[in-house]
Amino acid sequence: MSPRRGAGPGRRVASVERRGRFTVVEPLFERGPQATLAGGPRVGPGDIALVDFGARGAKVLRPLGSAERARDVVDALLWDRGTHRGFRPEIEDAARDGVTAARELPVERRDLTGLATFTVDPATARDFDDAVSAEAEGDGVRLWIHIADVSAHVRPGSVLEAEALRRGTSTYVPGTVEPMLPRALSDDACSLAPGVERLAVTAEIVLGGEGEPRSASFFRSRIRSDARLDYDQLDEIFAGRARPPAEVATPLGHARRAAAALAAHRPVGSLEIESFEPEFSFDEDGAVVSARSVYQTEAQLGTRLSGGCQRQANLDAAFLWDFAQVGTTVVVT
């Protein structure tokens, strides 16, 4: 699981123990050698720390709390996998500058702020990077799948791009997340929160009554989400125990119908994996107070709503790309 496997201990998160007259450290998350502690900030038995294992002993680089506190262990897992917590000041400054620069780019965008739009994410989600709009189109549905236009804020060759490339993705662990981009972008400008105008890339797809794609186009846009829905809320709506927000009730119904049609239209040989995820709750001291299994429901399964709609957008994009590769002219606005 670790990218350092086979490369020697190097920097690892380690537990601190007492062995006779010596304080020793041992890798916490993987098997590894014990080493005598030779310097760095002060730590004691029962602590965990980011440690540099060297030929002449181990040096503490950063104390990370107690091995008895679940939240400290979860946080330490991010450090152990090479994920730096937080961003350097120059990266934070670049992110804030990117918000302003994105709106000044000479890029044509379609104004879709008047289109009823909603997002669907877990209740604990902090950022919302995709949204859906839908209208009836004859016997089918016209879908708009909106993806936050991160590329407008993170320009090629910038320090932001280098940092995003280094991190690769946002890293989620129980109770927290270390984002790929500073929160000025991940939680704000690139998050399709309700009631605020955002920059997006939109796939507009017309589906027939049986879920077959009839047309597709791709373009940059400006959108405004009308409602943020979570999986539990959506399950209550689908079960008839709750009413959807009035402003998105109609497009939600169209999107649900489209998702069901897409699922039925999917090739027989496709693979769908159903499972559950553990969900933990922590108290103020960082201890686990509860854990439960969260099973996939209609709102969560990848064949439904935003997942199914995004999958169709990806297929249409791939189809256009294939045409471009064989020399066919394709215009994508």
GUMARLUM-67444 format. One record per residue (C-alpha): residue number from 1; x, y, z. Coordinates in nm, 3 decimals. Each point is the difference from the previous one (the first is absolute). Layout:
<sites>
<nr=NUM, X=X, Y=Y, Z=Z> .
...
</sites>
This chain:
<sites>
<nr=1, X=0.000, Y=0.000, Z=0.000> .
<nr=2, X=0.288, Y=0.236, Z=0.066> .
<nr=3, X=0.190, Y=0.153, Z=-0.292> .
<nr=4, X=0.321, Y=-0.051, Z=0.196> .
<nr=5, X=-0.019, Y=-0.379, Z=0.020> .
<nr=6, X=0.337, Y=-0.149, Z=-0.081> .
<nr=7, X=0.177, Y=0.337, Z=0.028> .
<nr=8, X=0.106, Y=-0.027, Z=0.368> .
<nr=9, X=-0.169, Y=0.163, Z=0.299> .
<nr=10, X=0.079, Y=0.365, Z=-0.078> .
<nr=11, X=-0.268, Y=0.228, Z=0.141> .
<nr=12, X=-0.273, Y=-0.194, Z=0.178> .
<nr=13, X=-0.255, Y=0.055, Z=0.269> .
<nr=14, X=0.122, Y=-0.196, Z=0.302> .
<nr=15, X=-0.116, Y=-0.091, Z=0.347> .
<nr=16, X=0.224, Y=0.093, Z=0.291> .
<nr=17, X=0.086, Y=-0.258, Z=0.266> .
<nr=18, X=0.240, Y=-0.043, Z=0.288> .
<nr=19, X=0.248, Y=-0.290, Z=-0.011> .
<nr=20, X=0.208, Y=-0.004, Z=0.317> .
<nr=21, X=0.213, Y=0.313, Z=0.005> .
<nr=22, X=-0.083, Y=0.088, Z=-0.362> .
<nr=23, X=-0.290, Y=0.164, Z=-0.178> .
<nr=24, X=-0.069, Y=-0.181, Z=-0.326> .
<nr=25, X=-0.231, Y=0.054, Z=-0.293> .
<nr=26, X=-0.164, Y=-0.253, Z=-0.232> .
<nr=27, X=-0.205, Y=0.058, Z=-0.321> .
<nr=28, X=-0.366, Y=0.017, Z=0.093> .
<nr=29, X=-0.183, Y=-0.099, Z=-0.318> .
<nr=30, X=0.243, Y=-0.252, Z=-0.155> .
<nr=31, X=0.254, Y=-0.253, Z=0.118> .
<nr=32, X=0.341, Y=0.155, Z=0.047> .
<nr=33, X=0.307, Y=0.005, Z=0.223> .
<nr=34, X=0.017, Y=0.161, Z=0.340> .
<nr=35, X=0.247, Y=0.283, Z=0.038> .
<nr=36, X=0.140, Y=0.192, Z=0.293> .
<nr=37, X=-0.127, Y=0.355, Z=0.020> .
<nr=38, X=0.290, Y=0.235, Z=-0.065> .
<nr=39, X=-0.147, Y=0.350, Z=-0.006> .
<nr=40, X=-0.276, Y=0.238, Z=-0.097> .
<nr=41, X=-0.296, Y=0.141, Z=0.193> .
<nr=42, X=-0.075, Y=-0.172, Z=0.329> .
<nr=43, X=-0.239, Y=-0.295, Z=-0.001> .
<nr=44, X=-0.077, Y=-0.272, Z=0.251> .
<nr=45, X=-0.127, Y=-0.358, Z=0.020> .
<nr=46, X=-0.348, Y=-0.033, Z=-0.151> .
<nr=47, X=0.053, Y=0.291, Z=-0.239> .
<nr=48, X=0.012, Y=-0.018, Z=-0.379> .
<nr=49, X=0.220, Y=0.216, Z=-0.219> .
<nr=50, X=0.126, Y=0.051, Z=-0.352> .
<nr=51, X=0.351, Y=-0.141, Z=0.017> .
<nr=52, X=0.301, Y=-0.005, Z=-0.230> .
<nr=53, X=0.163, Y=-0.343, Z=0.030> .
<nr=54, X=0.371, Y=0.046, Z=-0.067> .
<nr=55, X=0.312, Y=-0.214, Z=0.016> .
<nr=56, X=0.092, Y=0.143, Z=0.343> .
<nr=57, X=-0.343, Y=-0.012, Z=0.158> .
<nr=58, X=-0.333, Y=0.170, Z=-0.039> .
<nr=59, X=-0.083, Y=0.369, Z=0.024> .
<nr=60, X=-0.344, Y=0.137, Z=0.081> .
<nr=61, X=-0.115, Y=0.246, Z=-0.265> .
<nr=62, X=-0.347, Y=0.073, Z=0.134> .
<nr=63, X=-0.194, Y=-0.124, Z=0.305> .
<nr=64, X=-0.347, Y=-0.121, Z=-0.106> .
<nr=65, X=-0.178, Y=-0.071, Z=0.326> .
<nr=66, X=-0.097, Y=-0.317, Z=0.181> .
<nr=67, X=-0.031, Y=-0.355, Z=-0.131> .
<nr=68, X=-0.304, Y=-0.035, Z=0.229> .
<nr=69, X=-0.192, Y=0.282, Z=-0.172> .
<nr=70, X=-0.173, Y=-0.117, Z=-0.319> .
<nr=71, X=-0.007, Y=0.341, Z=-0.166> .
<nr=72, X=0.377, Y=0.040, Z=0.050> .
<nr=73, X=0.060, Y=-0.341, Z=-0.160> .
<nr=74, X=-0.221, Y=0.088, Z=-0.298> .
<nr=75, X=0.183, Y=0.330, Z=-0.042> .
<nr=76, X=0.332, Y=-0.182, Z=0.025> .
<nr=77, X=-0.103, Y=-0.234, Z=-0.282> .
<nr=78, X=-0.005, Y=0.297, Z=-0.237> .
<nr=79, X=0.352, Y=0.099, Z=0.104> .
<nr=80, X=0.119, Y=-0.359, Z=-0.037> .
<nr=81, X=-0.126, Y=-0.016, Z=-0.358> .
<nr=82, X=0.192, Y=0.313, Z=-0.091> .
<nr=83, X=-0.296, Y=0.240, Z=0.013> .
<nr=84, X=0.102, Y=0.338, Z=0.137> .
<nr=85, X=-0.264, Y=0.161, Z=0.220> .
<nr=86, X=-0.088, Y=0.349, Z=-0.112> .
<nr=87, X=0.164, Y=0.214, Z=-0.268> .
<nr=88, X=0.297, Y=0.233, Z=-0.010> .
<nr=89, X=-0.090, Y=0.373, Z=0.013> .
<nr=90, X=0.096, Y=0.055, Z=-0.365> .
<nr=91, X=-0.238, Y=-0.277, Z=-0.107> .
<nr=92, X=-0.282, Y=0.152, Z=0.204> .
<nr=93, X=0.071, Y=0.341, Z=-0.156> .
<nr=94, X=0.001, Y=-0.150, Z=-0.351> .
<nr=95, X=-0.337, Y=-0.164, Z=0.065> .
<nr=96, X=-0.156, Y=0.329, Z=0.106> .
<nr=97, X=0.149, Y=0.176, Z=-0.303> .
<nr=98, X=-0.133, Y=-0.281, Z=-0.221> .
<nr=99, X=-0.358, Y=0.074, Z=0.104> .
<nr=100, X=0.023, Y=0.353, Z=-0.140> .
<nr=101, X=0.204, Y=-0.098, Z=-0.306> .
<nr=102, X=-0.249, Y=-0.272, Z=-0.101> .
<nr=103, X=-0.281, Y=0.250, Z=-0.044> .
<nr=104, X=0.219, Y=0.225, Z=-0.212> .
<nr=105, X=0.096, Y=-0.270, Z=-0.252> .
<nr=106, X=-0.109, Y=0.084, Z=-0.357> .
<nr=107, X=-0.209, Y=-0.317, Z=-0.026> .
<nr=108, X=-0.353, Y=-0.019, Z=-0.139> .
<nr=109, X=-0.245, Y=-0.148, Z=0.248> .
<nr=110, X=-0.368, Y=-0.079, Z=-0.030> .
<nr=111, X=-0.216, Y=0.150, Z=0.271> .
<nr=112, X=-0.192, Y=-0.289, Z=0.159> .
<nr=113, X=-0.067, Y=0.173, Z=0.330> .
<nr=114, X=-0.373, Y=-0.004, Z=-0.074> .
<nr=115, X=-0.005, Y=-0.378, Z=-0.041> .
<nr=116, X=-0.131, Y=-0.195, Z=0.301> .
<nr=117, X=0.305, Y=-0.189, Z=0.131> .
<nr=118, X=0.080, Y=-0.226, Z=0.294> .
<nr=119, X=0.291, Y=-0.193, Z=0.151> .
<nr=120, X=-0.004, Y=-0.345, Z=0.162> .
<nr=121, X=0.276, Y=-0.092, Z=0.247> .
<nr=122, X=0.050, Y=-0.174, Z=0.335> .
<nr=123, X=-0.131, Y=0.196, Z=0.298> .
<nr=124, X=0.358, Y=0.044, Z=0.125> .
<nr=125, X=0.134, Y=0.137, Z=-0.332> .
<nr=126, X=0.182, Y=0.331, Z=0.023> .
<nr=127, X=0.030, Y=0.077, Z=-0.369> .
<nr=128, X=-0.243, Y=-0.052, Z=-0.286> .
<nr=129, X=0.177, Y=-0.039, Z=-0.333> .
<nr=130, X=-0.285, Y=-0.117, Z=-0.223> .
<nr=131, X=-0.364, Y=0.095, Z=-0.053> .
<nr=132, X=-0.293, Y=-0.108, Z=-0.217> .
<nr=133, X=-0.283, Y=0.174, Z=-0.187> .
<nr=134, X=-0.274, Y=-0.176, Z=-0.197> .
<nr=135, X=-0.302, Y=0.083, Z=-0.215> .
<nr=136, X=-0.247, Y=-0.208, Z=-0.199> .
<nr=137, X=0.089, Y=-0.036, Z=-0.369> .
<nr=138, X=-0.277, Y=-0.175, Z=-0.194> .
<nr=139, X=-0.012, Y=-0.358, Z=0.127> .
<nr=140, X=0.346, Y=0.041, Z=0.153> .
<nr=141, X=0.203, Y=0.234, Z=0.217> .
<nr=142, X=0.248, Y=0.282, Z=-0.063> .
<nr=143, X=0.276, Y=-0.021, Z=0.261> .
<nr=144, X=0.263, Y=0.251, Z=0.102> .
<nr=145, X=0.290, Y=-0.140, Z=0.202> .
<nr=146, X=0.204, Y=0.282, Z=0.149> .
<nr=147, X=0.355, Y=-0.053, Z=0.128> .
<nr=148, X=0.182, Y=0.274, Z=0.189> .
<nr=149, X=0.246, Y=0.168, Z=-0.238> .
<nr=150, X=0.315, Y=-0.053, Z=0.205> .
<nr=151, X=0.222, Y=0.062, Z=-0.304> .
<nr=152, X=-0.117, Y=0.362, Z=-0.010> .
<nr=153, X=0.148, Y=0.053, Z=0.345> .
<nr=154, X=0.309, Y=-0.222, Z=-0.028> .
<nr=155, X=0.200, Y=0.115, Z=-0.299> .
<nr=156, X=0.270, Y=-0.201, Z=-0.181> .
<nr=157, X=0.349, Y=0.052, Z=0.141> .
<nr=158, X=-0.123, Y=0.162, Z=0.320> .
<nr=159, X=0.104, Y=-0.091, Z=0.355> .
<nr=160, X=-0.359, Y=-0.113, Z=0.052> .
<nr=161, X=0.028, Y=-0.249, Z=-0.285> .
<nr=162, X=0.330, Y=-0.132, Z=0.136> .
<nr=163, X=-0.152, Y=-0.050, Z=0.345> .
<nr=164, X=-0.311, Y=-0.167, Z=-0.139> .
<nr=165, X=0.220, Y=-0.231, Z=-0.209> .
<nr=166, X=0.208, Y=-0.090, Z=0.304> .
<nr=167, X=-0.308, Y=-0.086, Z=0.207> .
<nr=168, X=-0.185, Y=-0.172, Z=-0.281> .
<nr=169, X=-0.338, Y=-0.004, Z=0.175> .
<nr=170, X=-0.181, Y=0.100, Z=0.315> .
<nr=171, X=0.064, Y=-0.259, Z=0.272> .
<nr=172, X=-0.289, Y=-0.110, Z=0.218> .
<nr=173, X=0.034, Y=-0.178, Z=0.334> .
<nr=174, X=-0.263, Y=-0.040, Z=0.275> .
<nr=175, X=-0.096, Y=0.338, Z=0.138> .
<nr=176, X=0.215, Y=0.219, Z=-0.224> .
<nr=177, X=0.129, Y=0.070, Z=-0.347> .
<nr=178, X=0.320, Y=0.151, Z=-0.135> .
<nr=179, X=-0.102, Y=0.177, Z=-0.323> .
<nr=180, X=0.199, Y=0.004, Z=-0.321> .
<nr=181, X=-0.047, Y=0.378, Z=-0.022> .
<nr=182, X=-0.017, Y=0.271, Z=0.268> .
<nr=183, X=-0.342, Y=0.054, Z=0.155> .
<nr=184, X=-0.041, Y=0.334, Z=-0.178> .
<nr=185, X=-0.055, Y=-0.220, Z=-0.305> .
<nr=186, X=-0.105, Y=-0.346, Z=0.123> .
<nr=187, X=-0.256, Y=0.124, Z=0.255> .
<nr=188, X=-0.093, Y=0.329, Z=-0.167> .
<nr=189, X=0.061, Y=0.110, Z=-0.359> .
<nr=190, X=0.003, Y=-0.356, Z=-0.145> .
<nr=191, X=-0.282, Y=-0.126, Z=0.220> .
<nr=192, X=-0.346, Y=0.018, Z=-0.160> .
<nr=193, X=-0.171, Y=0.114, Z=0.318> .
<nr=194, X=-0.363, Y=0.113, Z=-0.025> .
<nr=195, X=-0.086, Y=0.362, Z=-0.059> .
<nr=196, X=0.336, Y=0.117, Z=-0.138> .
<nr=197, X=0.116, Y=0.037, Z=-0.359> .
<nr=198, X=0.277, Y=-0.237, Z=-0.101> .
<nr=199, X=0.212, Y=-0.073, Z=-0.308> .
<nr=200, X=-0.058, Y=-0.344, Z=-0.149> .
<nr=201, X=0.056, Y=-0.228, Z=-0.296> .
<nr=202, X=-0.334, Y=-0.138, Z=-0.119> .
<nr=203, X=-0.095, Y=-0.307, Z=-0.200> .
<nr=204, X=-0.345, Y=0.040, Z=-0.158> .
<nr=205, X=-0.146, Y=-0.337, Z=-0.101> .
<nr=206, X=-0.336, Y=-0.090, Z=-0.150> .
<nr=207, X=-0.119, Y=-0.353, Z=0.083> .
<nr=208, X=-0.280, Y=-0.187, Z=-0.172> .
<nr=209, X=-0.280, Y=-0.173, Z=0.185> .
<nr=210, X=0.202, Y=-0.322, Z=0.028> .
<nr=211, X=0.314, Y=0.175, Z=0.125> .
<nr=212, X=0.173, Y=0.012, Z=-0.338> .
<nr=213, X=0.212, Y=0.314, Z=-0.057> .
<nr=214, X=-0.126, Y=0.217, Z=-0.286> .
<nr=215, X=0.239, Y=0.295, Z=0.021> .
<nr=216, X=0.276, Y=0.140, Z=0.217> .
<nr=217, X=0.191, Y=0.326, Z=0.026> .
<nr=218, X=0.261, Y=0.135, Z=0.238> .
<nr=219, X=0.066, Y=0.360, Z=0.099> .
<nr=220, X=0.108, Y=0.231, Z=0.280> .
<nr=221, X=-0.275, Y=0.157, Z=0.204> .
<nr=222, X=-0.110, Y=0.203, Z=0.299> .
<nr=223, X=-0.247, Y=-0.175, Z=0.230> .
<nr=224, X=-0.175, Y=0.050, Z=0.331> .
<nr=225, X=-0.110, Y=-0.303, Z=0.200> .
<nr=226, X=-0.347, Y=0.026, Z=0.152> .
<nr=227, X=0.021, Y=-0.285, Z=0.251> .
<nr=228, X=0.252, Y=-0.222, Z=0.170> .
<nr=229, X=-0.139, Y=-0.352, Z=0.048> .
<nr=230, X=0.164, Y=-0.279, Z=0.197> .
<nr=231, X=-0.044, Y=-0.375, Z=-0.034> .
<nr=232, X=-0.215, Y=-0.045, Z=0.311> .
<nr=233, X=-0.227, Y=0.286, Z=-0.104> .
<nr=234, X=-0.030, Y=-0.141, Z=-0.350> .
<nr=235, X=-0.090, Y=-0.345, Z=0.131> .
<nr=236, X=-0.279, Y=0.154, Z=0.207> .
<nr=237, X=-0.128, Y=0.183, Z=-0.310> .
<nr=238, X=0.013, Y=-0.312, Z=-0.216> .
<nr=239, X=-0.182, Y=-0.199, Z=0.270> .
<nr=240, X=-0.278, Y=0.262, Z=0.008> .
<nr=241, X=0.070, Y=0.098, Z=0.361> .
<nr=242, X=0.124, Y=0.350, Z=-0.085> .
<nr=243, X=-0.058, Y=0.264, Z=-0.263> .
<nr=244, X=0.281, Y=0.132, Z=-0.218> .
<nr=245, X=0.083, Y=0.371, Z=0.003> .
<nr=246, X=-0.263, Y=0.165, Z=-0.218> .
<nr=247, X=0.251, Y=0.170, Z=-0.228> .
<nr=248, X=0.156, Y=-0.332, Z=-0.109> .
<nr=249, X=-0.293, Y=-0.241, Z=0.034> .
<nr=250, X=-0.065, Y=-0.019, Z=-0.375> .
<nr=251, X=0.363, Y=-0.033, Z=-0.119> .
<nr=252, X=0.066, Y=-0.255, Z=0.275> .
<nr=253, X=-0.282, Y=-0.214, Z=-0.134> .
<nr=254, X=0.132, Y=0.028, Z=-0.356> .
<nr=255, X=0.354, Y=-0.085, Z=0.114> .
<nr=256, X=-0.123, Y=-0.304, Z=0.190> .
<nr=257, X=-0.185, Y=-0.123, Z=-0.306> .
<nr=258, X=0.309, Y=0.058, Z=-0.216> .
<nr=259, X=0.224, Y=-0.186, Z=0.248> .
<nr=260, X=-0.236, Y=-0.299, Z=-0.001> .
<nr=261, X=-0.007, Y=0.001, Z=-0.382> .
<nr=262, X=0.380, Y=0.018, Z=-0.015> .
<nr=263, X=0.029, Y=-0.293, Z=0.240> .
<nr=264, X=-0.239, Y=-0.208, Z=-0.212> .
<nr=265, X=0.184, Y=0.102, Z=-0.319> .
<nr=266, X=0.339, Y=-0.104, Z=0.139> .
<nr=267, X=0.162, Y=-0.304, Z=-0.168> .
<nr=268, X=-0.072, Y=-0.333, Z=0.170> .
<nr=269, X=0.373, Y=-0.061, Z=0.052> .
<nr=270, X=0.055, Y=0.308, Z=0.218> .
<nr=271, X=0.117, Y=-0.040, Z=0.359> .
<nr=272, X=-0.173, Y=0.161, Z=0.296> .
<nr=273, X=0.141, Y=-0.041, Z=0.350> .
<nr=274, X=-0.226, Y=0.047, Z=0.300> .
<nr=275, X=0.158, Y=0.028, Z=0.343> .
<nr=276, X=-0.008, Y=0.198, Z=0.322> .
<nr=277, X=0.233, Y=0.250, Z=0.161> .
<nr=278, X=0.079, Y=0.041, Z=0.371> .
<nr=279, X=-0.084, Y=0.340, Z=0.144> .
<nr=280, X=0.153, Y=0.118, Z=0.329> .
<nr=281, X=-0.098, Y=0.274, Z=0.243> .
<nr=282, X=0.255, Y=0.168, Z=0.227> .
<nr=283, X=-0.042, Y=0.195, Z=0.323> .
<nr=284, X=0.176, Y=0.327, Z=0.084> .
<nr=285, X=0.304, Y=-0.190, Z=0.128> .
<nr=286, X=0.042, Y=-0.193, Z=-0.325> .
<nr=287, X=-0.124, Y=-0.335, Z=0.130> .
<nr=288, X=-0.237, Y=-0.217, Z=-0.203> .
<nr=289, X=-0.348, Y=0.009, Z=0.155> .
<nr=290, X=-0.191, Y=-0.191, Z=-0.267> .
<nr=291, X=0.044, Y=-0.194, Z=-0.322> .
<nr=292, X=-0.256, Y=-0.120, Z=-0.249> .
<nr=293, X=-0.018, Y=-0.163, Z=-0.340> .
<nr=294, X=-0.141, Y=0.221, Z=-0.274> .
<nr=295, X=-0.156, Y=-0.216, Z=-0.271> .
<nr=296, X=-0.047, Y=0.118, Z=-0.356> .
<nr=297, X=-0.351, Y=0.103, Z=-0.092> .
<nr=298, X=-0.164, Y=0.125, Z=-0.318> .
<nr=299, X=0.132, Y=0.348, Z=0.068> .
<nr=300, X=0.358, Y=-0.129, Z=0.041> .
<nr=301, X=0.039, Y=-0.265, Z=-0.267> .
<nr=302, X=0.215, Y=0.108, Z=-0.295> .
<nr=303, X=-0.282, Y=-0.088, Z=-0.243> .
<nr=304, X=-0.221, Y=0.270, Z=0.143> .
<nr=305, X=-0.034, Y=0.374, Z=-0.042> .
<nr=306, X=0.326, Y=0.194, Z=-0.015> .
<nr=307, X=0.218, Y=-0.312, Z=-0.028> .
<nr=308, X=-0.194, Y=-0.142, Z=-0.292> .
<nr=309, X=-0.029, Y=0.338, Z=-0.167> .
<nr=310, X=0.374, Y=0.064, Z=0.035> .
<nr=311, X=0.076, Y=-0.344, Z=-0.141> .
<nr=312, X=-0.201, Y=0.084, Z=-0.312> .
<nr=313, X=0.184, Y=0.332, Z=-0.032> .
<nr=314, X=0.331, Y=-0.189, Z=0.018> .
<nr=315, X=-0.114, Y=-0.244, Z=-0.268> .
<nr=316, X=-0.106, Y=0.283, Z=-0.231> .
<nr=317, X=0.330, Y=0.181, Z=0.058> .
<nr=318, X=0.192, Y=-0.320, Z=-0.081> .
<nr=319, X=-0.210, Y=-0.049, Z=-0.313> .
<nr=320, X=0.087, Y=0.350, Z=-0.123> .
<nr=321, X=0.366, Y=-0.058, Z=0.084> .
<nr=322, X=0.005, Y=-0.320, Z=-0.207> .
<nr=323, X=-0.144, Y=0.190, Z=-0.296> .
<nr=324, X=0.269, Y=0.266, Z=0.039> .
<nr=325, X=0.274, Y=-0.265, Z=-0.001> .
<nr=326, X=-0.106, Y=-0.140, Z=-0.337> .
<nr=327, X=-0.002, Y=0.341, Z=-0.162> .
<nr=328, X=-0.367, Y=0.089, Z=0.026> .
<nr=329, X=-0.060, Y=0.366, Z=0.080> .
<nr=330, X=-0.168, Y=0.045, Z=0.336> .
<nr=331, X=-0.104, Y=0.336, Z=0.139> .
<nr=332, X=-0.022, Y=0.018, Z=0.379> .
<nr=333, X=-0.094, Y=0.345, Z=0.131> .
</sites>
